């Protein structure tokens, strides 16, 4: 039985927690990894800078844009509203696809189903609400738990990016895993007349 999660708007306190989480080596490596110059990578926005952002800048980053491609950013919360992570979709509407990124920042909640529950909620968002054609992830080869989780949900290996990730002074491959809307509909059929399954 998976835990219940909510995908919500990002609040300033959430960004502060993300900035704090990224100071932990293990958490940073499980998120976007590190840039070649050593700093923790965080796509979409710089958490430290966003803490000082004005209202306009905040809206530009965190409100779904009409520019293409755009990025949807959510806070992941437990059913009781506790902030435990961040989810992002890099959406290319021209191609009809979305790249998924999931971070559970609370290490005490790792391997307890929160990443899986979040991924299923994001797939609902991608295929039902946004009517896109394809979802995909880029997973470094050293993050075996993430690869196993995405494959368990139904993603399939589509390709390998050679030595695309710097990690602990070396270069590592990453794998592209994808799911098509037809895969999703076959694996997670909607009951007739029931409408979308809202996992959020």
Contact map, one row per residue, 1 for C-alpha under 8 A:
11100000000000000000000000000000000000000000000000000000000000000000000000000000000000000000000000000000000000000000000000000000000000000000000000000000000000000000000000000000000000000000000000000000
11110000000000000000000000000000000000000000000000000000000000000000000000000000000000000000000000000000000000011101100000000000000000000000000000000000000000000000000000000000000000000000000000000000
11111000000000000000000000000000000000000000000000000000000000000000000000000100000000000000000000000000000000011100100000000000000000000000000000000000000000000000000000000000000000000000000000000000
01111100000000000000000000000000000000000000000000000000000000000000000000000110000000000000000000000000000000000100100000000000000000000000000000000000000000000000000000000000000000000000000000000011
00111110000000000000000000000000000000000000000000000000000000000000000000011110000000000000000000000000000000000100110000000000000000000000000000000000000000000000000000000000000000000000000000000011
00011111000000000000000000000000000000000000000000000000000000000000000000011110100000000000000000000000000000000000000000000000000000000000000000000000000000000000000000000000000000000000000000000011
00001111100000000000000000000000000000000000000000000000000000000000000001111000000000100000000000000000000000000000010010000000000000000000000000000000000000000000000000000000000000000000000000000001
00000111110000000000000000000000000000000000000000000000000000000000000001111000000000000000000000000000000000000000000000000000000000000000000000000000000000000000000000000000000000000000000000000000
00000011111000000000000000000000000000000000000000000000000001000000000011100000000000000000000000000000000000000000000000000000000000000000000000000000000000000000000000000000000000000000000000000000
00000001111101100000000000000000000000000000000000000000000001000000000011100000000000000000000000000000000000000000000000000000000000000000000000000000000000000000000000000000000000000000000000000000
00000000111111100000000000000000000000000000000000000000000000000000000000100000000000000000000000000000000000000000000000000000000000000000000000000000000000000000000000000000000000000000000000000000
00000000011111110000000000000000000000000000000000100000000000000000000000000000000000000000000000000000000000000000000000000000000000000000000000000000000000000000000000000000000000000000000000000000
00000000001111111000000000000000000000000000000000000000000000000000000000000000000000000000000000000000000000000000000000000000000000000000000000000000000000000000000000000000000000000000000000000000
00000000011111111100000000000000000000000000000000000000000000000000000000100000001000000000000000000000000000000000000000000000000000000000000000000000000000000000000000000000000000000000000000000000
00000000011111111110000000000000000000000000001101100000000000000000000000000000000000000000000000000000000000000000000000000000000000000000000000000000000000000000000000000000000000000000000000000000
00000000000111111111000000000000000000000000001100100000000000000000000000000000000000000000000000000000000000000000000000000000000000000000000000000000000000000000000000000000000000000000000000000000
00000000000011111111100000000000000000000000000000000000000000000000000000000000000000000000000000000000000000000000000000000000000000000000000000000000000000000000000000000000000000000000000000000000
00000000000001111111110000000000000000000000001000000000000000000000000000000000000011000000000000000000100000000000000000000000000000000000000000000000000000000000000000000000000000000000000000000000
00000000000000111111111000000000000000000000001100000000000000000000000000000000000000000000000000000000000000000000000000000000000000000000000000000000000000000000000000000000000000000000000000000000
00000000000000011111111100000000000000000000000000000000000000000000000000000000000000000000000000000000000000000000000000000000000000000000000000000000000000000000000000000000000000000000000000000000
00000000000000001111111100110000000000000000000000000000000000000000000000000000000000000000000000000000110000000000000000000000000000000000000000000000000000000000000000000000000000000000000000000000
00000000000000000111111110110000000000010000000000000000000000000000000000000000000000000000000000000000000000000000000000000000000000000000000000000000000000000000000000000000000000000000000000000000
00000000000000000011111110110000000000010000000000000000000000000000000000000000000000000000000000000000000000000000000000000000000000000000000000000000000000000000000000000000000000000000000000000000
00000000000000000001111111110000000000000000000000000000000000000000000000000000000000000000000000000000000000000000000000000000000000000000000000000000000000000000000000000000000000000000000000000000
00000000000000000000011111111000000000000000000000000000000000000000000000000000000000000000000000000000000000000000000000000000000000000000000000000000000000000000000000000000000000000000000000000000
00000000000000000000000111111100000000000000000000000000000000000000000000000000000000000000000000000000000000000000000000000000000000000000000000000000000000000000000000000000000000000000000000000000
00000000000000000000111111111110000000000000000000000000000000000000000000000000000000000000000000000000101000000000000000000000000000000000000000000000000000000000000000000000000000000000000000000000
00000000000000000000111111111111110000011000000000000000000000000000000000000000000000000000000000000000000000000000000000000000000000000000000000000000000000000000000000000000000000000000000000000000
00000000000000000000000011111111110000010000000000000000000000000000000000000000000000000000000000000000000000000000000000000000000000000000000000000000000000000000001000000000000000000000000000000000
00000000000000000000000001111111100000000000000000000000000000000000000000000000000000000000000000000010000000000000000000000000000000000000001000000000000000000000000000000000000000000000000000000000
00000000000000000000000000111111100000001100000000000000000000000000000000000000000000000000000000001110000000000000000000000000000000000000000000000000000000000000000000000000000000000000000000000000
00000000000000000000000000011111110000011110000000000000000000000000000000000000000000000000000000000000000000000000000000000000000000000000000000000000000000000000000000000000000000000000000000000000
00000000000000000000000000011111111000011000000000000000000000000000000000000000000000000000000000000000000000000000000000000000000000000000000000000000000000000000111000000000000000000000000000000000
00000000000000000000000000011001111111111000000000000000000000000000000000000000000000000000000000000000000000000000000000000000000000000000000000000000000000000000011000000000000000000000000000000000
00000000000000000000000000000000111111111000000000000000000000000000000000000000000000000000000000000000000000000000000000000000000000000000000000000000000000000000010000000000000000000000000000000000
00000000000000000000000000000000011111100000000000000000000000000000000000000000000000000000000000000000000000000000000000000000000000000000000000000000000000000000010000000000000000000000000000000000
00000000000000000000000000000000011111100000000000000000000000000000000000000000000000000000000000000000000000000000000000000000000000000000000000000000000000000000000000000000000000000000000000000000
00000000000000000000000000000000011111110000000000000000000000000000000000000000000000000000000000000000000000000000000000000000000000000000000000000000000000000000000000000000000000000000000000000000
00000000000000000000000000000000011111111000000000000000000000000000000000000000000000000000000000000000000000000000000000000000000000000000000000000000000000000000000000000000000000000000000000000000
00000000000000000000011000011001111001111100000000000000000000000000000000000000000000000000000000000000000000000000000000000000000000000000000000000000000000000000000000000000000000000000000000000000
00000000000000000000000000010011111000111110000000000000000000000000000000000000000000000000000000000000000000000000000000000000000000000000000000000000000000000000000000000000000000000000000000000000
00000000000000000000000000000011000000011111111000000000000000000000000000000000000000000000000000000000000000000000000000000000000000000000000000000000000000000000000000000000000000000000000000000000
00000000000000000000000000000001000000001111110000000000000000000000000000000000000000000000000000000000000000000000000000000000000000000000000000000000000000000000000000000000000000000000000000000000
00000000000000000000000000000000000000000111110000000000000010000000001000000000000000000000000000000000000000000000000000000000000000000000000000000000000000000000000000000000000000000000000000000000
00000000000000000000000000000000000000000111111011000000000010000000000000000000000000000000000000000000000000000000000000000000000000000000000000000000000000000000000000000000000000000000000000000000
00000000000000000000000000000000000000000111111111000000000000000000000000000000000000000000000000000000000000000000000000000000000000000000000000000000000000000000000000000000000000000000000000000000
00000000000000110110000000000000000000000100111111100000000000000000000000000000000000000000000000000000000000000000000000000000000000000000000000000000000000000000000000000000000000000000000000000000
00000000000000110010000000000000000000000000011111110000000000000000000000000000000000000000000000000000000000000000000000000000000000000000000000000000000000000000000000000000000000000000000000000000
00000000000000000000000000000000000000000000111111111000000000000000000000000000000000000000000000000000000000000000000000000000000000000000000000000000000000000000000000000000000000000000000000000000
00000000000000100000000000000000000000000000111111111000010000000000000000000000000000000000000000000000000000000000000000000000000000000000000000000000000000000000000000000000000000000000000000000000
00000000000100110000000000000000000000000000001111111000000000000000000000000000000000000000000000000000000000000000000000000000000000000000000000000000000000000000000000000000000000000000000000000000
00000000000000000000000000000000000000000000000111111100000000000000000000000000000000000000000000000000000000000000000000000000000000000000000000000000000000000000000000000000000000000000000000000000
00000000000000000000000000000000000000000000000011111111110000000000000000000000000000000000000000000000000000000000000000000000000000000000000000000000000000000000000000000000000000000000000000000000
00000000000000000000000000000000000000000000000000011111110000000000000000000000000000000000000000000000000000000000000000000000000000000000000000000000000000000000000000000000000000000000000000000000
00000000000000000000000000000000000000000000000000001111111000000000000000000000000000000000000000000000000000000000000000000000000000000000000000000000000000000000000000000000000000000000000000000000
00000000000000000000000000000000000000000000000000001111111100000000000000000000000000000000000000000000000000000000000000000000000000000000000000000000000000000000000000000000000000000000000000000000
00000000000000000000000000000000000000000000000000001111111110000000000000000000000000000000000000000000000000000000000000000000000000000000000000000000000000000000000000000000000000000000000000000000
00000000000000000000000000000000000000000000000001001111111111100000000000000000000000000000000000000000000000000000000000000000000000000000000000000000000000000000000000000000000000000000000000000000
00000000000000000000000000000000000000000000000000000011111111100000000000000000000000000000000000000000000000000000000000000000000000000000000000000000000000000000000000000000000000000000000000000000
00000000000000000000000000000000000000000000000000000001111111101000000000000000000000000000000000000000000000000000000000000000000000000000000000000000000000000000000000000000000000000000000000000000
00000000000000000000000000000000000000000001100000000000111111110000000000000000000000000000000000000000000000000000000000000000000000000000000000000000000000000000000000000000000000000000000000000000
00000000110000000000000000000000000000000000000000000000011111110000000110000000000000000000000000000000000000000000000000000000000000000000000000000000000000000000000000000000000000000000000000000000
00000000000000000000000000000000000000000000000000000000011111111000000100000000000000000000000000000000000000000000000000000000000000000000000000000000000000000000000000000000000000000000000000000000
00000000000000000000000000000000000000000000000000000000000011111100011100000000000000000000000000000000000000000000000000000000000000000000000000000000000000000000000000000000000000000000000000000000
00000000000000000000000000000000000000000000000000000000000100111111011000000000000000000000000000000000000000000000000000000000000000000000000000000000000000000000000000000000000000000000000000000000
00000000000000000000000000000000000000000000000000000000000000011111010000000000000000000000000000000000000000000000000000000000000000000000000000000000000000000000000000000000000000000000000000000000
00000000000000000000000000000000000000000000000000000000000000001111110000000000000000000000000000000000000000000000000000000000000000000000000000000000000000000000000000000000000000000000000000000000
00000000000000000000000000000000000000000000000000000000000000001111110000000000000000000011110000000000000000000000000000000000000000000000000000000000000000000000000000000000000000000000000000000000
00000000000000000000000000000000000000000000000000000000000000000011111000000000000000000111110000000000000000000000000000000000000000000000000000000000000000000000000000000000000000000000000000000000
00000000000000000000000000000000000000000000000000000000000000011111111100000000000000000111000000000000000000000000000000000000000000000000000000000000000000000000000000000000000000000000000000000000
00000000000000000000000000000000000000000001000000000000000000011000111110000000000000011110000000000000000000000000000000000000000000000000000000000000000000000000000000000000000000000000000000000000
00000000000000000000000000000000000000000000000000000000000001110000011111000000000000011110000000000000000000000000000000000000000000000000000000000000000000000000000000000000000000000000000000000000
00000000110000000000000000000000000000000000000000000000000001000000001111100000000001111000000000000000000000000000000000000000000000000000000000000000000000000000000000000000000000000000000000000000
00000011110000000000000000000000000000000000000000000000000000000000000111110000000001110000000000000000000000000000000000000000000000000000000000000000000000000000000000000000000000000000000000000000
00000011111001000000000000000000000000000000000000000000000000000000000011111000001111100000000000000000000000000000000000000000000000000000000000000000000000000000000000000000000000000000000000000000
00001111000000000000000000000000000000000000000000000000000000000000000001111100001111100000000000000001000000000000010000000000000000000000000000000000000000000000000000000000000000000000000000000000
00001111000000000000000000000000000000000000000000000000000000000000000000111111111110000000000000000000000000000000000000000000000000000000000000000000000000000000000000000000000000000000000000000000
00111100000000000000000000000000000000000000000000000000000000000000000000011111111100000000000000000000000000000000000000000000000000000000000000000000000000000000000000000000000000000000000000000000
00011100000000000000000000000000000000000000000000000000000000000000000000001111110000000000000000000000000000000000000000000000000000000000000000000000000000000000000000000000000000000000000000000000
00000000000000000000000000000000000000000000000000000000000000000000000000001111110000000000000000000000000000000000000000000000000000000000000000000000000000000000000000000000000000000000000000000000
00000100000000000000000000000000000000000000000000000000000000000000000000001111111000000000000000000000000000000000000000000000000000000000000000000000000000000000000000000000000000000000000000000000
00000000000000000000000000000000000000000000000000000000000000000000000000001111111100000000000000000000000000000000000000000000000000000000000000000000000000000000000000000000000000000000000000000000
00000000000001000000000000000000000000000000000000000000000000000000000000111100111110000000000000000000000000000000000000000000000000000000000000000000000000000000000000000000000000000000000000000000
00000000000000000000000000000000000000000000000000000000000000000000000000111100011111000000000000000001110000000000000000000000000000000000000000000000000000000000000000000000000000000000000000000000
00000000000000000100000000000000000000000000000000000000000000000000000000111000001111100000000000000111110000000000000000000000000000000000000000000000000000000000000000000000000000000000000000000000
00000000000000000100000000000000000000000000000000000000000000000000000011110000000111110000000000000111100000000000000000000000000000000000000000000000000000000000000000000000000000000000000000000000
00000010000000000000000000000000000000000000000000000000000000000000000011110000000011111000000000011110000000000000010000000000000000000000000000000000000000000000000000000000000000000000000000000000
00000000000000000000000000000000000000000000000000000000000000000000001111000000000001111100000000111100000000000000000000000000000000000000000000000000000000000000000000000000000000000000000000000000
00000000000000000000000000000000000000000000000000000000000000000000001110000000000000111110000001111000000000000000000000000000000000000000000000000000000000000000000000000000000000000000000000000000
00000000000000000000000000000000000000000000000000000000000000000000111100000000000000011111000001110000000000000000000000000000000000000000000000000000000000000000000000000000000000000000000000000000
00000000000000000000000000000000000000000000000000000000000000000001111100000000000000001111100111100000000000000000000000000000000000000000000000000000000000000000000000000000000000000000000000000000
00000000000000000000000000000000000000000000000000000000000000000001110000000000000000000111111111000000000000000000000000000000000000000000000000000000000000000000000000000000000000000000000000000000
00000000000000000000000000000000000000000000000000000000000000000001100000000000000000000011111110000000000000000000000000000000000100000000000000000000000000000000000000000000000000000000000000000000
00000000000000000000000000000000000000000000000000000000000000000001100000000000000000000001111100000000000000000000000000000000000000000000000000000000000000000000000000000000000000000000000000000000
00000000000000000000000000000000000000000000000000000000000000000000000000000000000000000001111110000000000000000000000000000000000000000000000000000000000000000000000000000000000000000000000000000000
00000000000000000000000000000000000000000000000000000000000000000000000000000000000000000011111111000000000000000000000000000000000111000000000000000000000000000000000000000000000000000000000000000000
00000000000000000000000000000000000000000000000000000000000000000000000000000000000000000011101111100000000000000000000000000000000111110000000000000000000000000000000000000000000000000000000000000000
00000000000000000000000000000000000000000000000000000000000000000000000000000000000000001111000111110000000000000000000000000100000101110000000000000000000000000000000000000000000000000000000000000000
00000000000000000000000000000000000000000000000000000000000000000000000000000000000000011110000011111000000000000000000000000000000000111100000000000000000000000000000000000000000000000000000000000000
00000000000000000000000000000000000000000000000000000000000000000000000000000000000000111100000001111100000000000000001001000000000000111000000000000000000000000000000000000000000000000000000000000000
00000000000000000000000000000010000000000000000000000000000000000000000000000000000000111000000000111110000000000000000000000000000000001000000000000000000000000000000000000000000000000000000000000000
00000000000000000000000000000010000000000000000000000000000000000000000000000000000011110000000000011111000000000010011000000000000000000000000000000000000000000000000000000000000000000000000000000000
00000000000000000000000000000110000000000000000000000000000000000000000000000000000011100000000000001111100000000010000000000000000000000000000000000000000000000000000000000000000000000000000000000000
00000000000000000000000000000000000000000000000000000000000000000000000000010000000111000000000000000111111011000110000000000000000000000000000000000000000000000000000000000000000000000000000000000000
00000000000000000100100000100000000000000000000000000000000000000000000000000000000111000000000000000011111000000000000000000000000000000000000000000000000000000000000000000000000000000000000000000000
00000000000000000000100000000000000000000000000000000000000000000000000000000000000110000000000000000001111111000000000000000000000000000000000000000000000000000000000000000000000000000000000000000000
00000000000000000000000000100000000000000000000000000000000000000000000000000000000000000000000000000001111111000000000000000000000000000000000000000000000000000000000000000000000000000000000000000000
00000000000000000000000000000000000000000000000000000000000000000000000000000000000000000000000000000000011111000000000000000000000000000000000000000000000000000000000000000000000000000000000000000000
00000000000000000000000000000000000000000000000000000000000000000000000000000000000000000000000000000001011111110100000000000000000000000000000000000000000000000000000000000000000000000000000000000000
00000000000000000000000000000000000000000000000000000000000000000000000000000000000000000000000000000001011111111110000000000000000000000000000000000000000000000000000000000000000000000000000000000000
00000000000000000000000000000000000000000000000000000000000000000000000000000000000000000000000000000000000011111110000000000000000000000000000000000000000000000000000000000000000000000000000000000000
01100000000000000000000000000000000000000000000000000000000000000000000000000000000000000000000000000000000011111110000000000000000000000000000000000000000000000000000000000000000000000000000000000000
01100000000000000000000000000000000000000000000000000000000000000000000000000000000000000000000000000000000001111111100000000000000000000000000000000000000000000000000000000000000000000000000000000000
01111000000000000000000000000000000000000000000000000000000000000000000000000000000000000000000000000001000011111111110000000000000000000000000000000000000000000000000000000000000000000000000000000000
00000000000000000000000000000000000000000000000000000000000000000000000000000000000000000000000000000111000001111111111000000000000000000000000000001000000000000000000000000000000000000000000000000000
01000000000000000000000000000000000000000000000000000000000000000000000000000000000000000000000000000000000000001111111100000000000000000000000000001100100000000000000000000000000000000000000000000000
01111000000000000000000000000000000000000000000000000000000000000000000000000000000000000000000000000000000000001111111110000000000000000000000000000000000000000000000000000000000000000000000000000010
00001010000000000000000000000000000000000000000000000000000000000000000000010000000000100000000000000100000000000111111111000000000000000000000000000000000000000000000000000000000000000000000000000000
00000000000000000000000000000000000000000000000000000000000000000000000000000000000000000000000000010100000000000011111111100000000000000000000000000000000000000000000000000000000000000000000000000000
00000000000000000000000000000000000000000000000000000000000000000000000000000000000000000000000000000000000000000001111111110000000000000000000000000000100000000000000000000000000000000000000000000010
00000010000000000000000000000000000000000000000000000000000000000000000000000000000000000000000000000000000000000000111111111000000000000000000000000000000000000000000000000000000000000000000000000111
00000000000000000000000000000000000000000000000000000000000000000000000000000000000000000000000000010000000000000000011111111100000000000000000000000000000000000000000000000000000000000000000000000000
00000000000000000000000000000000000000000000000000000000000000000000000000000000000000000000000000000000000000000000001111111111000000100000000000000000000000000000000000000000000000010000000000000000
00000000000000000000000000000000000000000000000000000000000000000000000000000000000000000000000000000000000000000000000111111111100000000000000000000000000000000000000000000000000000000000000000011110
00000000000000000000000000000000000000000000000000000000000000000000000000000000000000000000000000000000000000000000000011111111110000000000000000000000000000000000000000000000000000000000000000000000
00000000000000000000000000000000000000000000000000000000000000000000000000000000000000000000000001000000000000000000000001111111111100100000000000000000000000000000000000000000000000000000000000000000
00000000000000000000000000000000000000000000000000000000000000000000000000000000000000000000000000000000000000000000000000111111111111000000000000000000000000000000000000000000000010010000000000000000
00000000000000000000000000000000000000000000000000000000000000000000000000000000000000000000000000000000000000000000000000111111111100000000000000000000000000000000000000000000000000000000000000010000
00000000000000000000000000000000000000000000000000000000000000000000000000000000000000000000000000000000000000000000000000011111111000000000000000000000000000000000000000000000000000000000000000000000
00000000000000000000000000000000000000000000000000000000000000000000000000000000000000000000000000000000000000000000000000001111111100000000000000000000000000000000000000000000000000000000000000000000
00000000000000000000000000000000000000000000000000000000000000000000000000000000000000000000000000000000000000000000000000000111111110000000000000000000000000000000000000000000000000000000000000000000
00000000000000000000000000000000000000000000000000000000000000000000000000000000000000000000100111000000000000000000000000000111011111100000000000000000000000000000000000000000000010000000000000000000
00000000000000000000000000000000000000000000000000000000000000000000000000000000000000000000000110000000000000000000000000000010001111100000000000000000000000000000000000000000000110000000000000000000
00000000000000000000000000000000000000000000000000000000000000000000000000000000000000000000000111000000000000000000000000000010000111110000000000000000000000000000000000000000011110000000000000000000
00000000000000000000000000000000000000000000000000000000000000000000000000000000000000000000000011110000000000000000000000100100000111111000000000000000000000000000000000000000011110000000000000000000
00000000000000000000000000000000000000000000000000000000000000000000000000000000000000000000000011110000000000000000000000000000000001111100000000000000001000000000000000000001111000000000000000000000
00000000000000000000000000000000000000000000000000000000000000000000000000000000000000000000000000111000000000000000000000000000000000111110000000000000000000000000000000000001110000000000000000000000
00000000000000000000000000000000000000000000000000000000000000000000000000000000000000000000000000100000000000000000000000000000000000011111000000000000000000000000000000000111100000000000000000000000
00000000000000000000000000000000000000000000000000000000000000000000000000000000000000000000000000000000000000000000000000000000000000001111101001100000000000000000000000000111100000000000000000000000
00000000000000000000000000000000000000000000000000000000000000000000000000000000000000000000000000000000000000000000000000000000000000000111111000000000000000000000100000011110000000000000000000000000
00000000000000000000000000000000000000000000000000000000000000000000000000000000000000000000000000000000000000000000000000000000000000000011111100100000000000000000000000011110000000000000000000000000
00000000000000000000000000000000000000000000000000000000000000000000000000000000000000000000000000000000000000000000000000000000000000000001111100000000000000000000000000010000000000000000000000000000
00000000000000000000000000000100000000000000000000000000000000000000000000000000000000000000000000000000000000000000000000000000000000000011111111100000000000000000000000000000000000000000000000000000
00000000000000000000000000000000000000000000000000000000000000000000000000000000000000000000000000000000000000000000000000000000000000000000111111110000000000000000000000000000000000000000000000000000
00000000000000000000000000000000000000000000000000000000000000000000000000000000000000000000000000000000000000000000000000000000000000000000001111111000000000000000000000000000000000000000000000000000
00000000000000000000000000000000000000000000000000000000000000000000000000000000000000000000000000000000000000000000000000000000000000000010001111111100000000000000000000000000000000000000000000000000
00000000000000000000000000000000000000000000000000000000000000000000000000000000000000000000000000000000000000000000000000000000000000000010101111111110000000000000000000000000000000000000000000000000
00000000000000000000000000000000000000000000000000000000000000000000000000000000000000000000000000000000000000000000000000000000000000000000000111111111000000000000000000000000000000000000000000000000
00000000000000000000000000000000000000000000000000000000000000000000000000000000000000000000000000000000000000000011000000000000000000000000000011111111100000000000000000000000000000000000000000000000
00000000000000000000000000000000000000000000000000000000000000000000000000000000000000000000000000000000000000000001000000000000000000000000000001111111111000000000000000000000100000000000000000000000
00000000000000000000000000000000000000000000000000000000000000000000000000000000000000000000000000000000000000000000000000000000000000000000000000111111111100000000000000000000100000000000000000000000
00000000000000000000000000000000000000000000000000000000000000000000000000000000000000000000000000000000000000000000000000000000000000000000000000011111111000000000000000000000000000000000000000000000
00000000000000000000000000000000000000000000000000000000000000000000000000000000000000000000000000000000000000000001000100000000000000000000000000001111111000000000000000000000000000000000000000000000
00000000000000000000000000000000000000000000000000000000000000000000000000000000000000000000000000000000000000000000000000000000000000000000000000000111111100000000000000000000001000110010000000000000
00000000000000000000000000000000000000000000000000000000000000000000000000000000000000000000000000000000000000000000000000000000000000010000000000000111111110000000000000000000111000000000000000000000
00000000000000000000000000000000000000000000000000000000000000000000000000000000000000000000000000000000000000000000000000000000000000000000000000000010011111000000000000000000111000000000000000000000
00000000000000000000000000000000000000000000000000000000000000000000000000000000000000000000000000000000000000000000000000000000000000000000000000000000001111100000000000000011110000000000000000000000
00000000000000000000000000000000000000000000000000000000000000000000000000000000000000000000000000000000000000000000000000000000000000000000000000000000000111110000000000000011110000000000000000000000
00000000000000000000000000000000000000000000000000000000000000000000000000000000000000000000000000000000000000000000000000000000000000000000000000000000000011111000000000000011100000000000000000000000
00000000000000000000000000000000000000000000000000000000000000000000000000000000000000000000000000000000000000000000000000000000000000000000000000000000000001111100000000001111000000000000000000000000
00000000000000000000000000000000000000000000000000000000000000000000000000000000000000000000000000000000000000000000000000000000000000000000000000000000000000111111000000001111000000000000000000000000
00000000000000000000000000000000000000000000000000000000000000000000000000000000000000000000000000000000000000000000000000000000000000000000000000000000000000011111000000011100000000000000000000000000
00000000000000000000000000000000000000000000000000000000000000000000000000000000000000000000000000000000000000000000000000000000000000000000000000000000000000001111110000111100000000000000000000000000
00000000000000000000000000000000000000000000000000000000000000000000000000000000000000000000000000000000000000000000000000000000000000000000000000000000000000001111110000111100000000000000000000000000
00000000000000000000000000000000100000000000000000000000000000000000000000000000000000000000000000000000000000000000000000000000000000000001000000000000000000000011111000111100000000000000000000000000
00000000000000000000000000000000111100000000000000000000000000000000000000000000000000000000000000000000000000000000000000000000000000000000000000000000000000000011111111110000000000000000000000000000
00000000000000000000000000001000110000000000000000000000000000000000000000000000000000000000000000000000000000000000000000000000000000000000000000000000000000000000111111110000000000000000000000000000
00000000000000000000000000000000000000000000000000000000000000000000000000000000000000000000000000000000000000000000000000000000000000000000000000000000000000000000011111000000000000000000000000000000
00000000000000000000000000000000000000000000000000000000000000000000000000000000000000000000000000000000000000000000000000000000000000000000000000000000000000000000011111100000000000000000000000000000
00000000000000000000000000000000000000000000000000000000000000000000000000000000000000000000000000000000000000000000000000000000000000000000000000000000000000000000011111110000000000000000000000000000
00000000000000000000000000000000000000000000000000000000000000000000000000000000000000000000000000000000000000000000000000000000000000000000000000000000000000000011111011111000000000000000000000000000
00000000000000000000000000000000000000000000000000000000000000000000000000000000000000000000000000000000000000000000000000000000000000000001110000000000000000000111111001111100000000000000000000000000
00000000000000000000000000000000000000000000000000000000000000000000000000000000000000000000000000000000000000000000000000000000000000000001100000000000000000011111100000111110000000000000000000000000
00000000000000000000000000000000000000000000000000000000000000000000000000000000000000000000000000000000000000000000000000000000000000000111100000000000000000011111100000011111000000000000000000000000
00000000000000000000000000000000000000000000000000000000000000000000000000000000000000000000000000000000000000000000000000000000000000000111100000000000000011111000000000001111100000000000000000000000
00000000000000000000000000000000000000000000000000000000000000000000000000000000000000000000000000000000000000000000000000000000000000011110000000000000000011111000000000000111110000000000000000000000
00000000000000000000000000000000000000000000000000000000000000000000000000000000000000000000000000000000000000000000000000000000000000011110000000000110001111100000000000000011111000000000000000000000
00000000000000000000000000000000000000000000000000000000000000000000000000000000000000000000000000000000000000000000000000000000000001111000000000000000001111000000000000000001111100000000000000000000
00000000000000000000000000000000000000000000000000000000000000000000000000000000000000000000000000000000000000000000000000000000000001110000000000000000011100000000000000000000111110110000000000000000
00000000000000000000000000000000000000000000000000000000000000000000000000000000000000000000000000000000000000000000000000000000000011100000000000000000000000000000000000000000011111110000000000000000
00000000000000000000000000000000000000000000000000000000000000000000000000000000000000000000000000000000000000000000000000000010000111100000000000000000000000000000000000000000001111111000000000000000
00000000000000000000000000000000000000000000000000000000000000000000000000000000000000000000000000000000000000000000000000000000000000000000000000000000000000000000000000000000000111111100000000000000
00000000000000000000000000000000000000000000000000000000000000000000000000000000000000000000000000000000000000000000000000000000000000000000000000000000010000000000000000000000001111111110000000000000
00000000000000000000000000000000000000000000000000000000000000000000000000000000000000000000000000000000000000000000000000100010000000000000000000000000010000000000000000000000001111111111100000000000
00000000000000000000000000000000000000000000000000000000000000000000000000000000000000000000000000000000000000000000000000000000000000000000000000000000000000000000000000000000000011111111110000000000
00000000000000000000000000000000000000000000000000000000000000000000000000000000000000000000000000000000000000000000000000000000000000000000000000000000000000000000000000000000000001111111100000000000
00000000000000000000000000000000000000000000000000000000000000000000000000000000000000000000000000000000000000000000000000000000000000000000000000000000010000000000000000000000000000111111100000000000
00000000000000000000000000000000000000000000000000000000000000000000000000000000000000000000000000000000000000000000000000000000000000000000000000000000000000000000000000000000000000011111110000000000
00000000000000000000000000000000000000000000000000000000000000000000000000000000000000000000000000000000000000000000000000000000000000000000000000000000000000000000000000000000000000011111111000000000
00000000000000000000000000000000000000000000000000000000000000000000000000000000000000000000000000000000000000000000000000000000000000000000000000000000000000000000000000000000000000001001111101111000
00000000000000000000000000000000000000000000000000000000000000000000000000000000000000000000000000000000000000000000000000000000000000000000000000000000000000000000000000000000000000000000111111100000
00000000000000000000000000000000000000000000000000000000000000000000000000000000000000000000000000000000000000000000000000000000000000000000000000000000000000000000000000000000000000000000011111100000
00000000000000000000000000000000000000000000000000000000000000000000000000000000000000000000000000000000000000000000000000000000000000000000000000000000000000000000000000000000000000000000001111100000
00000000000000000000000000000000000000000000000000000000000000000000000000000000000000000000000000000000000000000000000000000000000000000000000000000000000000000000000000000000000000000000011111111000
00000000000000000000000000000000000000000000000000000000000000000000000000000000000000000000000000000000000000000000000000000000000000000000000000000000000000000000000000000000000000000000011111111000
00000000000000000000000000000000000000000000000000000000000000000000000000000000000000000000000000000000000000000000000000010001000000000000000000000000000000000000000000000000000000000000010001111100
00000000000000000000000000000000000000000000000000000000000000000000000000000000000000000000000000000000000000000000000000010000000000000000000000000000000000000000000000000000000000000000010001111110
00000000000000000000000000000000000000000000000000000000000000000000000000000000000000000000000000000000000000000000000010010000000000000000000000000000000000000000000000000000000000000000000000011111
00011100000000000000000000000000000000000000000000000000000000000000000000000000000000000000000000000000000000000000100110010000000000000000000000000000000000000000000000000000000000000000000000001111
00011110000000000000000000000000000000000000000000000000000000000000000000000000000000000000000000000000000000000000000010000000000000000000000000000000000000000000000000000000000000000000000000000111
